[in-house]
Amino acid sequence: MAARSLRSIETRKKKARRAIPRAKSTRIQGNTAGARKRLKKAAGLARGKAKA
C-alpha cells in the first residue's frame, strides 16, 4: 500500500483549502533556557535596529 494514496492527498488538499490563513510566526519560540536566551538576544538586537 502506498504511503500517500490519491485519496489522502485529496483530503490533505481539501483541509489546506479550509484552513484559516494566519500570519506565519516570525521566529520559533521555545521555553528552554537556551531558547529563551536566544529569543532575548534576538529581541535586543531587534530593539537596537528599531532605534537606529
C-alpha positions as CSV (number, residue, x, y, z in Angstrom):
1,M,0.0,0.0,0.0
2,A,1.3,3.4,-0.9
3,A,2.1,5.8,1.9
4,R,0.3,8.7,0.3
5,S,-2.7,7.4,-1.6
6,L,-4.6,9.6,-4.0
7,R,-7.5,9.8,-1.5
8,S,-5.2,11.0,1.3
9,I,-3.7,13.6,-0.9
10,E,-7.1,14.8,-1.9
11,T,-8.2,15.0,1.8
12,R,-5.0,16.9,2.6
13,K,-5.7,19.5,-0.2
14,K,-9.3,20.0,1.0
15,K,-8.1,20.5,4.6
16,A,-5.5,23.0,3.4
17,R,-8.1,24.9,1.5
18,R,-10.4,25.1,4.5
19,A,-7.7,26.2,6.9
20,I,-7.9,29.8,8.1
21,P,-5.0,31.9,6.7
22,R,-2.8,33.0,9.6
23,A,0.4,35.0,9.7
24,K,3.5,32.9,9.8
25,S,5.4,33.1,13.1
26,T,8.5,35.3,12.5
27,R,10.7,33.3,14.8
28,I,10.5,29.9,16.5
29,Q,9.5,30.3,20.2
30,G,10.6,28.0,22.9
31,N,10.6,27.6,26.7
32,T,14.0,26.1,27.4
33,A,16.9,28.1,28.9
34,G,18.8,28.1,25.6
35,A,15.8,29.1,23.5
36,R,14.8,31.9,25.9
37,K,18.3,33.2,25.9
38,R,18.3,33.2,22.1
39,L,15.0,35.0,22.0
40,K,16.2,37.6,24.5
41,K,19.2,38.2,22.4
42,A,17.2,38.4,19.1
43,A,14.7,40.8,20.8
44,G,17.6,43.0,22.0
45,L,19.1,43.1,18.5
46,A,15.7,43.9,17.0
47,R,15.3,46.8,19.5
48,G,18.7,48.1,18.6
49,K,17.9,48.1,14.9
50,A,14.5,49.8,15.5
51,K,16.2,52.6,17.4
52,A,18.8,53.2,14.7
